[in-house]
Amino acid sequence: MSQKHWLVRVAERAGIEPRTTPEVSPSTPVREAWDPVVRALGVRDRALVEAVANHFRLEVADLESGDEGARDLIPDEVSRKHHIFPLHLSERQLVVATCDPTDLDAERSLGFASGRTVVFQVSSPRQIREALEGRNQSERSMETLLTNLGVSMTGDDDVRVVEEKGPENLSKKDAESAPVTKLANLIIREGIEAGASDIHIEPGRERGQVRIRVDGVLRSHMELPMPAMNRLVSRVKILAKIDITDRLRPQDGKARVMIGSGGYDLRVSTIPAAGSEKCVIRILDSTRNITLEDLELPGPELARFRELLGYREGVVLVTGPTGSGKTTTLYGALRELADGKVNIMTVEDPVEYDLPAITQTQVETKQGVTFASALRAILRQDPDVILVGEIRDRETAETAAQAALTGHLVLATVHANDSVAAVARMVDLGLQHSTVATALRGTLAQRLLRQVCPDCAEPVRGERTPEEEELAGRYESDPIVRAVGCSDCGFTGYRGRLPVQEVMFIDSRVQEAIELRKGHATLQRLAIQGGMRTMKEVALDWVAEGRTTLVEVERVIGQVMDQVEDEQIKGPPRILVVDDDEEARLLLSTILRKEGYEVEAVEDGQEAMDVMGKDPDWSLVILDLSMPLKDGREVLRWIRGAVDTAAIPVLVRTGKEGAESEVELLNAGADGYLSKEVQPQRFLARTRALLRRSAL
């Protein structure tokens, strides 16, 4: 042959001399000529790739660094026709790998398909072929997965993406089911049908995992090969209008879908992870219209919460961890308050549900709309009730307190361990104790317990499991039912959730204690004396009704109990014995010290008041009713009248028993009473009961 293929001439100019004459015509397509030329040159693919790239002043392609955006933009048929592989996409350019930089037809077709300037990088035909096969392998793996799941690859899908402003179906072309679209729709639909609040799409080294959060607990849903996982994440990002070419920064977006006649809002969040991206989809049922009555709040707590909502000024805080139902409870409260006679406004991040007749403002930090700035603007809109999605900084806390002090009811959430700890949280955010005491009307702490599945729960009869036995001892409560598991509950044993709440009023005694900077234990005792039931008490009521298990109570509030006890425990309980009878003082002190209690004994009421005035940190006072100088009734009134001592439990010893005497003592503020005749077992049982009650 007199003429040489241009590949041979490029190699010769690069200093590569052929070992034999290549048997290829100059007109042979490059993808067909490449292998014979490489064999004739006696080199590896890489040497010829570098020679071609240097000749045309192009870069050598890295086929592993491409992004999904470019591959999704160029159809597979176009890539195969021109034997190219899409690599990178920007607003102006499309970068592709090719073995033939002289292919002007490919450049024109790709430019027309993408609307961008095409930039070539050089790769060998074999590498491009393998990359295209790998791309199709992920497609085929999703098709196989969908087939195994019994999902048809034809027909209309039952998940429809709609524009946020209205339930308008996309065109048929948009709804047709390519495998990745079909898989994304399948996962979203099954998550919604399972009652999931979140869908987690998590990458791994070779395989990724999809998990769904149902009733507050994550459960595994399916595994996918990483090529399919990456395409799934890209599909979700497209749904949420997120930049699919940016995989190095956290991003947020949202979408709205219709399943049947139900509308759902999806909040999508992505973050770089393990060389890929993790994606979390939050599912919000935008059609829900939940009221406080629908939430199954325990009767006493519902009545106390409604009493707080009856205020027309002040701050009411709802506290609890993420996923404990704070927002749902507050939305129920707003629906109850929205009677058309008050102006209700909210500032939220994000706005989770649309509420009729209520003005809702979305936080947009990039536009300068923060909780604090939006709250200041709302105050100029003549509001009666204001909802602040979360108080998370000093500026928001101060603005909320100022709003409360100027005649507005402010409902807000904060992150704190329990209702009492919400007070300390506001102080930590920078408010003065006096401001907190004046502005705060009450706090509500909330958790959600999983309810046993009614289809598979079984009663606890006969021998208990070791775990049930241990928890029965800790909680002093008998387990009624046991979670088993069936197909209806995903084999978890639980289906649905129950609210557990404690509601603290900021009455005059609590208000004074806050101003005096009293600690958690004192505030909690005062709150309990003011009628608050602890989350433990409420949770055990659900256990007694057979609606949940002690195992679930331990999972949800066991840590809360431990933290509260850590706040309160500073050594053995300290008990003050007040009795003018020396023999009685000695006997009572001896019994208590044998139990490990720290005991101090005094002989009259005046001395007891002097001791407690200097050191009010007592776990229990055992008080004789009849004493010289100051009798027990005067001491009891003094204890209950002083902030430092008002929360201390008092056990009265009296020589007069009966219903009339009991009523008199309890009305005077006693927590219990005993006869003067010392019966050690009865005395210790009553003492332990009062100490336990004060530690709740």
C-alpha positions in Angstrom: 0.0 0.0 0.0 1.4 3.4 -1.0 -0.6 5.3 1.6 -0.6 4.9 5.4 -3.4 5.2 7.8 -3.2 8.4 9.8 -2.8 6.5 13.0 0.5 5.1 11.6 1.8 8.5 10.6 0.9 9.9 14.0 2.9 7.1 15.7 5.9 7.6 13.4 6.0 11.3 14.2 5.9 10.3 17.9 9.0 8.2 17.3 7.3 4.8 17.3 8.5 2.7 14.3 6.3 -0.2 13.2 7.7 -3.7 13.5 5.6 -4.8 10.6 3.5 -3.1 8.0 -0.1 -2.7 9.3 -2.7 -4.4 7.0 -5.2 -1.6 7.1 -6.5 0.8 4.5 -6.2 4.5 5.0 -10.0 4.7 4.9 -10.6 2.1 7.6 -12.6 3.6 10.5 -10.4 4.3 13.5 -12.2 1.9 15.9 -11.5 -0.9 13.4 -7.9 0.1 12.5 -6.8 0.7 16.1 -6.0 -3.0 17.1 -4.1 -3.9 13.9 -2.0 -0.7 14.1 -1.2 -1.4 17.8 -0.1 -5.0 16.9 2.0 -3.8 14.0 3.6 -1.1 16.2 4.3 -3.6 18.9 3.2 -1.3 21.7 0.4 -1.1 24.3 -2.8 0.8 23.8 -1.6 3.6 26.1 1.4 4.5 23.9 -0.9 5.1 20.9 -3.4 7.0 23.0 -0.7 9.3 24.2 0.7 9.8 20.7 -2.8 10.7 19.3 -3.5 13.0 22.2 -0.1 14.8 21.8 -0.6 15.2 18.1 -4.0 16.8 18.4 -3.0 18.7 21.7 -5.8 17.0 23.6 -5.9 15.3 27.1 -5.9 11.6 27.7 -9.3 10.6 29.0 -9.9 9.2 32.5 -13.0 7.1 32.1 -13.4 6.5 35.8 -13.7 10.2 36.6 -16.9 10.9 34.6 -20.1 12.1 36.2 -23.7 10.9 35.9 -24.9 14.2 34.4 -23.0 13.8 31.2 -24.0 10.1 30.8 -27.7 10.9 31.5 -27.6 13.7 28.9 -26.3 11.6 25.9 -28.5 8.6 25.0 -26.8 5.3 24.8 -27.6 4.9 21.1 -25.8 8.1 20.3 -22.8 7.1 22.3 -22.6 3.7 20.5 -23.1 5.1 17.1 -20.2 7.5 17.4 -18.2 5.2 19.7 -17.7 7.9 22.4 -18.2 7.9 26.2 -19.6 11.1 27.9 -17.3 12.3 30.7 -18.1 15.7 32.1 -20.8 18.3 31.7 -20.8 22.1 32.4 -23.1 24.9 31.3 -21.1 25.4 28.1 -19.1 22.3 27.4 -19.6 18.5 27.0 -16.4 16.5 27.4 -16.4 13.0 25.8 -13.8 10.3 25.3 -13.1 9.3 21.7 -10.5 7.3 19.7 -11.0 9.5 16.6 -10.5 13.3 17.2 -11.1 13.8 13.4 -14.7 12.6 13.6 -16.5 15.9 12.7 -19.8 14.1 12.3 -19.7 13.0 16.0 -18.8 16.5 17.1 -21.7 18.0 15.3 -24.2 15.4 16.5 -23.1 15.6 20.1 -23.2 19.4 20.0 -26.7 19.3 18.6 -27.9 16.7 21.2 -26.3 18.6 24.2 -26.6 22.2 23.2 -22.9 22.6 24.3 -19.5 22.8 22.7 -18.0 19.4 22.5 -14.5 18.8 23.8 -12.7 15.6 22.9 -10.3 13.6 25.1 -8.5 10.5 23.7 -9.1 6.9 24.8 -8.7 3.6 23.0 -11.7 1.8 21.4 -11.4 -1.1 23.9 -11.6 1.3 26.9 -14.6 3.1 25.4 -16.3 -0.2 24.6 -15.8 -1.5 28.2 -17.1 1.8 29.7 -20.2 1.6 27.5 -20.7 -2.1 28.6 -20.4 -1.1 32.2 -22.9 1.6 31.8 -25.4 -0.8 30.3 -24.6 -3.4 32.9 -25.9 -1.1 35.6 -29.0 -0.6 33.5 -29.4 -4.4 33.1 -28.8 -5.0 36.8 -31.7 -2.6 37.6 -33.9 -4.3 35.1 -33.1 -7.7 36.7 -33.8 -6.3 40.2 -37.1 -4.9 39.1 -38.1 -8.1 37.4 -37.2 -10.1 40.5 -39.4 -7.7 42.5 -42.3 -8.4 40.2 -42.3 -4.9 38.7 -43.3 -4.7 35.1 -41.0 -2.7 32.8 -44.0 -1.6 30.7 -47.1 0.4 31.4 -47.9 3.5 33.3 -46.2 4.1 36.7 -48.3 4.9 39.8 -45.9 7.6 41.1 -46.4 10.9 39.3 -44.1 13.8 39.7 -46.0 17.1 39.8 -45.1 20.7 40.0 -45.0 22.2 43.5 -47.8 24.6 42.8 -50.3 22.1 41.7 -51.0 18.4 41.0 -50.4 18.6 37.3 -49.2 15.3 35.7 -46.0 15.4 33.6 -46.1 14.4 30.0 -46.3 10.7 29.0 -42.7 10.8 27.8 -41.5 12.0 31.2 -43.5 9.3 33.0 -42.3 6.4 30.8 -40.4 3.9 32.8 -36.7 3.7 32.1 -35.2 1.3 34.7 -33.6 4.0 36.9 -36.9 6.0 36.9 -38.9 2.9 37.6 -36.6 1.9 40.5 -36.7 5.4 42.1 -40.5 5.4 41.9 -40.7 1.9 43.3 -38.6 2.9 46.4 -40.5 6.1 47.0 -43.9 4.3 46.7 -42.9 1.4 48.9 -41.5 3.8 51.5 -44.8 5.8 51.6 -46.9 2.6 51.7 -44.8 1.3 54.7 -45.4 4.6 56.6 -41.8 5.7 56.4 -40.8 9.2 57.5 -37.4 9.0 55.7 -35.7 7.0 53.0 -31.9 6.6 53.3 -29.9 5.8 50.1 -26.4 4.9 51.4 -23.3 4.1 49.4 -20.8 1.4 50.1 -17.6 0.1 48.6 -19.2 -2.3 46.1 -22.8 -2.3 47.0 -25.1 0.4 48.5 -28.1 0.0 50.8 -31.6 1.5 50.9 -33.1 1.8 54.4 -36.4 3.3 55.5 -37.3 4.8 58.9 -40.6 3.4 60.1 -42.0 4.3 63.6 -38.6 6.0 64.3 -36.5 3.0 63.6 -34.4 2.3 60.5 -34.9 -1.0 58.7 -33.1 -2.4 55.7 -35.2 -2.3 52.5 -32.9 -3.4 49.6 -29.3 -3.5 48.4 -28.0 -2.3 45.0 -24.7 -2.5 43.1 -22.9 0.8 43.2 -23.4 1.7 39.5 -27.1 1.4 40.0 -26.9 3.2 43.4 -25.2 6.2 41.8 -27.8 6.4 39.0 -30.6 6.2 41.6 -29.1 9.1 43.5 -28.8 11.2 40.3 -32.5 10.4 39.5 -33.6 11.6 42.9 -31.5 14.8 42.5 -33.2 15.4 39.2 -36.6 15.0 40.8 -35.6 17.5 43.5 -34.1 20.0 41.0 -30.6 19.6 42.5 -27.4 20.1 40.4 -26.4 16.5 39.4 -23.0 17.6 38.2 -22.0 18.8 41.7 -21.1 15.8 43.8 -18.6 17.5 46.1 -20.9 19.7 48.2 -24.0 19.0 50.4 -27.2 20.0 48.6 -30.9 20.3 49.4 -34.0 20.2 47.2 -37.6 19.3 47.2 -40.2 17.7 45.0 -43.9 16.9 45.1 -45.4 13.6 44.0 -48.8 12.1 43.7 -49.5 8.5 44.5 -53.1 7.6 43.7 -55.1 10.6 45.0 -52.6 11.4 47.8 -50.0 14.2 47.6 -46.6 14.0 49.2 -43.8 16.5 49.6 -40.3 15.1 49.4 -37.4 17.0 51.1 -34.2 15.7 49.6 -30.7 16.1 51.1 -27.4 14.9 49.7 -23.9 14.8 51.1 -20.6 13.5 49.7 -19.8 10.1 51.3 -17.4 7.2 50.6 -16.4 8.5 47.1 -20.1 8.8 46.2 -23.1 10.5 47.7 -25.6 9.7 50.4 -29.2 10.8 49.8 -32.0 11.1 52.4 -35.6 11.7 51.3 -37.9 13.1 54.0 -41.6 12.2 53.3 -44.3 14.6 54.3 -47.9 13.9 53.8 -49.2 17.3 52.7 -52.8 16.2 52.8 -52.8 15.4 56.6 -55.0 17.6 58.7 -54.1 16.4 62.2 -55.6 18.0 65.4 -54.7 17.5 69.0 -57.5 15.1 69.3 -56.0 12.9 66.6 -52.7 12.5 68.3 -53.9 10.3 71.2 -52.3 12.5 73.8 -52.9 11.2 77.3 -55.8 12.9 78.9 -54.1 14.8 81.8 -51.3 16.0 79.5 -53.7 17.1 76.8 -55.7 19.1 79.4 -52.5 20.8 80.8 -51.2 21.6 77.3 -54.5 23.2 76.3 -54.4 25.3 79.5 -51.0 26.6 78.3 -52.5 27.3 74.9 -55.1 29.4 76.6 -52.6 32.1 77.4 -52.5 35.1 75.2 -48.9 36.1 76.0 -45.7 34.3 77.0 -43.5 31.5 75.6 -44.6 27.8 75.5 -41.7 25.5 74.6 -41.9 22.0 73.1 -38.7 20.0 73.5 -37.5 16.6 72.4 -35.0 15.0 70.0 -35.4 15.0 66.2 -38.3 12.8 65.2 -40.1 13.0 68.5 -43.2 14.6 67.0 -42.6 18.2 68.2 -43.7 19.8 64.9 -46.8 17.6 64.6 -47.9 18.5 68.1 -47.4 22.2 67.4 -49.3 22.0 64.1 -52.2 20.4 65.9 -52.1 23.2 68.4 -52.2 25.8 65.7 -55.2 24.2 64.0 -57.0 24.4 67.4 -56.0 28.0 67.9 -57.0 29.0 64.3 -60.6 30.0 64.9 -60.5 33.0 62.5 -60.4 35.5 65.4 -56.6 35.6 65.8 -53.7 36.4 63.5 -51.3 33.4 63.5 -47.9 33.5 61.8 -45.0 31.1 61.7 -41.3 31.0 60.8 -40.1 27.5 59.9 -37.2 25.6 58.4 -38.7 24.0 56.4 -42.4 24.7 56.2 -43.6 21.0 56.5 -47.4 21.3 56.1 -49.6 24.0 54.6 -52.0 25.4 57.2 -55.1 27.3 56.0 -55.7 30.8 57.3 -52.1 30.9 58.8 -49.2 32.9 57.4 -46.1 30.7 57.1 -42.6 32.0 56.4 -39.8 29.8 55.2 -36.2 30.4 56.5 -33.9 31.2 53.6 -30.4 31.8 55.0 -28.9 32.7 51.6 -31.4 35.5 51.2 -30.8 36.7 54.8 -34.1 35.3 56.1 -33.2 33.7 59.4 -35.3 32.7 62.4 -34.4 36.0 64.2 -34.9 38.3 61.2 -38.1 36.7 60.2 -39.4 36.9 63.7 -38.6 40.6 63.9 -40.5 41.2 60.7 -43.5 39.2 61.9 -43.7 41.4 65.0 -44.6 44.3 62.7 -47.5 42.3 61.2 -49.8 42.5 64.3 -49.7 38.8 65.2 -51.5 37.2 68.1 -49.8 33.8 68.0 -46.3 33.2 66.7 -44.7 29.8 66.0 -40.9 29.7 65.8 -39.8 26.4 64.3 -36.7 26.3 66.5 -34.9 28.6 68.9 -31.3 27.8 68.3 -29.3 31.0 69.0 -29.3 33.9 71.4 -30.8 36.4 68.9 -33.8 34.3 68.3 -34.2 33.5 72.0 -34.1 37.2 72.9 -36.5 38.2 70.1 -39.0 35.4 71.1 -38.8 36.5 74.8 -39.4 40.2 73.8 -42.4 39.1 71.7 -43.8 37.2 74.7 -43.3 40.2 77.0 -45.1 42.5 74.7 -48.3 40.6 74.5 -47.8 37.7 72.0 -48.2 34.0 72.6 -45.0 32.4 71.2 -44.9 28.6 70.5 -41.4 27.3 69.8 -39.2 24.2 69.9 -35.8 23.8 71.6 -33.5 20.8 72.0 -33.4 19.7 75.6 -33.6 16.4 77.5 -36.9 17.0 79.4 -39.3 19.7 80.2 -37.3 21.0 83.2 -34.0 21.1 81.1 -35.7 23.5 78.7 -35.3 26.2 81.3 -31.5 25.7 81.4 -31.4 25.5 77.6 -32.9 29.0 77.4 -30.3 30.3 79.9 -27.5 28.6 77.9 -28.7 30.5 74.8 -28.0 33.8 76.6 -31.2 34.8 78.4 -31.2 36.1 82.0 -32.8 33.9 84.6 -35.2 36.7 85.4 -36.2 37.0 81.7 -36.8 33.2 81.5 -38.9 33.2 84.6 -41.0 36.2 83.4 -41.5 35.2 79.8 -41.9 31.4 80.1 -45.4 30.0 80.7 -44.7 26.3 80.4 -42.8 23.6 78.7 -43.8 20.3 77.1 -41.3 17.4 76.6 -42.2 14.6 74.2 -41.1 11.2 73.0 -42.8 8.6 70.8 -43.1 4.9 71.9 -43.8 2.2 69.3 -47.1 0.5 69.8 -47.2 -3.3 69.7 -48.6 -4.7 66.5 -52.2 -5.8 67.3 -52.0 -8.7 64.8 -49.0 -10.5 66.4 -48.6 -9.2 70.0 -48.9 -11.9 72.6 -49.8 -11.6 76.3 -47.0 -12.2 78.8 -48.0 -15.4 80.7 -45.9 -17.6 82.9 -42.1 -17.2 82.9 -40.7 -13.8 81.8 -37.6 -13.4 79.6 -34.4 -12.3 81.5 -34.8 -8.8 79.9 -38.4 -8.5 80.9 -37.5 -9.6 84.5 -34.7 -7.0 84.7 -36.9 -4.2 83.3 -39.8 -5.1 85.6 -37.6 -4.6 88.5 -36.2 -1.4 87.3 -39.5 0.2 86.4 -41.5 -1.6 89.2 -44.1 -2.5 86.6 -45.3 -5.8 85.2 -45.1 -6.3 81.4 -48.5 -7.1 79.9 -47.7 -7.9 76.2 -44.7 -9.0 74.3 -43.7 -7.9 70.7 -43.4 -10.8 68.3 -43.3 -9.8 64.6 -45.3 -10.6 61.5 -45.5 -9.5 57.9 -47.9 -6.7 58.7 -45.4 -4.9 60.9 -42.3 -5.8 58.9 -41.4 -8.5 61.5 -40.6 -5.8 64.1 -43.5 -6.5 66.5 -44.5 -2.9 66.5 -46.9 -0.8 64.3 -47.8 2.8 65.0 -46.6 5.1 67.8 -47.9 6.5 71.1 -47.0 10.0 72.5 -45.3 10.3 75.9 -45.3 13.8 77.3 -44.7 15.7 80.5 -46.1 19.3 80.8 -44.6 21.7 83.3 -46.3 24.9 84.4 -44.2 27.9 85.4 -46.3 28.8 88.4 -45.2 31.3 91.1 -43.0 28.8 93.0 -41.2 27.6 89.9 -40.9 31.2 88.7 -39.2 32.2 91.9 -36.9 29.1 91.8 -35.8 30.0 88.3 -35.0 33.6 89.4 -33.0 32.2 92.3 -31.1 29.9 89.8 -32.2 26.7 91.4 -31.0 23.4 89.9 -32.8 20.7 87.9 -33.7 18.6 90.9 -35.4 21.5 92.7 -37.3 22.6 89.6 -38.5 19.1 88.9 -39.8 18.5 92.4 -41.7 21.8 92.3 -43.1 20.9 88.9 -44.3 17.5 90.2 -45.9 19.1 93.2 -47.6 21.4 90.7 -49.2 18.4 89.0 -46.7 17.4 86.3 -46.5 13.7 85.5 -43.1 12.6 84.3 -42.5 10.8 81.0 -41.8 7.7 82.9 -45.2 7.7 84.6 -47.0 8.3 81.3 -45.0 5.6 79.5 -45.8 3.1 82.2 -49.5 3.9 81.8 -49.2 2.8 78.2 -47.5 -0.4 79.4 -50.3 -1.1 81.9 -52.9 -0.7 79.1 -51.0 -3.4 77.0 -50.3 -0.9 74.2 -46.4 -1.1 74.4 -43.6 -3.0 76.2 -41.1 -2.3 78.9 -38.4 -3.0 76.3 -39.7 -0.1 74.2 -39.9 2.2 77.2 -36.3 1.4 78.0 -35.2 2.1 74.4 -37.0 5.5 74.3 -36.8 7.0 77.8 -34.2 4.8 79.6 -31.5 7.3 78.7 -33.7 10.2 79.8 -34.1 8.6 83.2 -30.4 8.0 83.5 -29.6 11.6 82.7 -32.2 12.9 85.2 -30.9 10.7 87.9 -27.4 11.9 87.2 -28.6 15.4 87.7 -30.1 14.5 91.1 -27.7 11.9 92.6 -24.9 13.5 94.6 -24.3 10.7 97.0 -26.7 8.8 99.3 -30.1 10.5 100.1 -29.9 13.0 103.0 -32.7 12.7 105.6 -33.4 15.1 108.4 -35.2 13.6 111.4 -37.1 16.2 113.5 -38.5 14.8 116.8 -38.4 16.0 120.5 -38.3 12.4 121.7 -34.6 11.3 122.1 -35.4 7.6 122.0 -37.4 8.0 118.8 -34.7 10.1 117.2 -32.1 7.4 118.0 -34.3 4.6 116.8 -35.2 6.3 113.5 -31.7 7.4 112.8 -30.3 3.9 113.4 -32.8 2.3 111.0 -32.1 4.8 108.3 -28.3 4.6 108.6 -28.4 0.8 108.3 -30.0 1.4 104.9 -27.1 3.6 103.8 -28.8 6.9 104.2 -27.1 10.0 105.5 -29.0 11.2 108.6 -29.1 14.2 110.8 -31.4 14.4 113.8 -32.6 17.6 115.6 -34.9 17.9 118.7 -37.3 20.7 117.9 -38.9 22.6 115.0 -37.0 25.8 115.4 -33.7 24.0 115.2 -34.9 22.2 112.1 -35.8 25.5 110.4 -32.3 26.9 111.3 -30.6 23.8 109.8 -32.6 24.0 106.6 -32.2 27.7 106.3 -28.4 27.2 106.1 -28.5 24.0 104.1 -31.7 23.3 102.2 -30.4 20.3 100.2 -32.3 17.5 101.8 -33.8 14.4 100.2 -36.5 13.9 102.9 -37.7 15.4 106.2 -39.3 13.1 108.8 -41.3 15.5 111.0 -42.9 14.9 114.4 -46.2 16.8 114.5 -46.2 17.6 118.3 -43.1 19.5 119.5 -42.4 22.4 121.9 -41.4 25.8 120.6 -42.3 25.2 116.9 -44.7 22.3 116.3 -44.8 20.2 113.1 -47.6 22.2 111.5 -45.6 25.4 111.7 -42.4 23.8 110.4 -44.4 22.2 107.5 -45.9 25.6 106.5 -42.4 27.2 106.6 -40.9 24.4 104.4 -43.7 24.8 101.8 -43.5 28.6 101.9 -39.8 28.9 101.1 -38.5 28.3 97.6 -35.3 26.6 98.7 -37.3 23.9 100.7 -40.7 23.8 99.0 -39.8 20.7 96.9 -38.5 18.6 99.8 -40.7 15.6 100.6 -42.1 15.6 104.1 -43.2 12.5 106.1 -45.2 13.4 109.2 -45.3 11.2 112.3 -48.5 11.8 114.3 -50.2 10.2 117.2 -53.7 10.8 115.7 -54.7 8.6 112.8 -57.8 8.5 110.6 -59.3 10.0 107.5 -59.8 13.4 109.0 -56.2 13.6 110.1 -54.9 12.4 106.8 -56.9 15.0 104.9 -55.6 17.8 107.2 -52.0 16.8 106.8 -52.1 16.3 103.1 -53.8 19.7 102.7 -51.1 21.3 104.8 -48.5 20.0 102.3 -47.3 16.6 103.8 -46.3 13.9 101.3 -47.2 11.1 103.7 -47.8 10.3 107.3 -47.2 7.5 109.8 -48.2 6.8 113.4 -45.7 7.4 116.2 -45.4 3.7 116.8 -42.2 2.8 115.0 -42.8 -0.3 112.8 -39.4 -0.6 111.0 -40.6 -2.4 107.8 -43.6 -0.1 107.3 -41.4 3.0 108.1 -38.7 2.0 105.6 -41.3 1.1 102.9 -42.9 4.6 103.2 -39.5 6.3 103.2 -38.3 4.4 100.1 -41.6 5.3 98.3 -41.3 9.0 99.0 -37.6 9.0 97.9 -38.5 7.2 94.7 -41.4 9.6 93.9 -39.2 12.6 94.4 -36.5 11.2 92.1 -39.0 10.6 89.2 
